[in-house]
Amino acid sequence: EPEVTQTPSHQVTQMGQEVILRCVPISNHLYFYWYRQILGQKVEFLVSFYNNEISEKSEIFDDQFSVERPDGSNFTLKIRSTKLEDSAMYFCASRILRQDPLGGYTFGSGTRLTVV
Amino acid sequence: TQLLKQSPQFLSIQEGENLTVYCNSSSVFSSLQWYRQEPGEGPVLLVTVVTGGEVKKLKRLTFQFGDARKDSSLHITAAQPGDTGLYLCAGAPGSARQLTFGSGTQLTVLP
């Protein structure tokens, strides 16, 4: 079964450092997402990406965050200057259709980011 | 304000028992999805319900979408320890296009 692959599975970084979280979506999917889950809290939407540009973003996705699809396979989330409160599980998801309605999401297994 | 409220938050039952978990909102959803998440893993889609009043069955799991498309339930028959996990409902209210998740029900099935 096709999978969304995320690397690394765990990243520890010092406050103020830049991190890049990587995702390889399912190859024929067109829409890509980043969600995050702070420990003990619910999964929160960060950003959606389609046709090489951001479709929607949440209030969480401020100027410290950026996304990129640098080639045909990778989808990255960059946090420019990490803060302690950025510590969370970050999930990448992809889907083939945008509204079918809202079926077909496949999530990766996540990157646990720990900011110290 | 919780857009999608799930109850109960925690549920611990014995193997073989039946259970129902609920997902409620004051907003109308075009569809709702149920996911199961295990520790250290991403959510895995179980089902999408679309039509008000719809009932979908997945082996021992029965999903129902409320007539008004504001709520949903998940019923598990004869629960097994392998059913243990965090059950999440999610949907896009109104014209929104990204998923909003509920806070989840942590289910533990004891052998």
Interface residues (C-beta under 8 A of the other chain):
Chain A: V4 Y33 Y35 Q41 K42 V43 E44 F45 S48 S55 E56 S58 F91 A93 R98 Q99 P101 L102 G103 G104 Y105 T106 F107 G108 S109 G110 R112
Chain B: S30 S31 Q33 Y35 G40 E41 G42 P43 V44 L45 T48 V50 L88 A90 G91 A92 R97 Q98 L99 T100 F101 G102 S103 G104
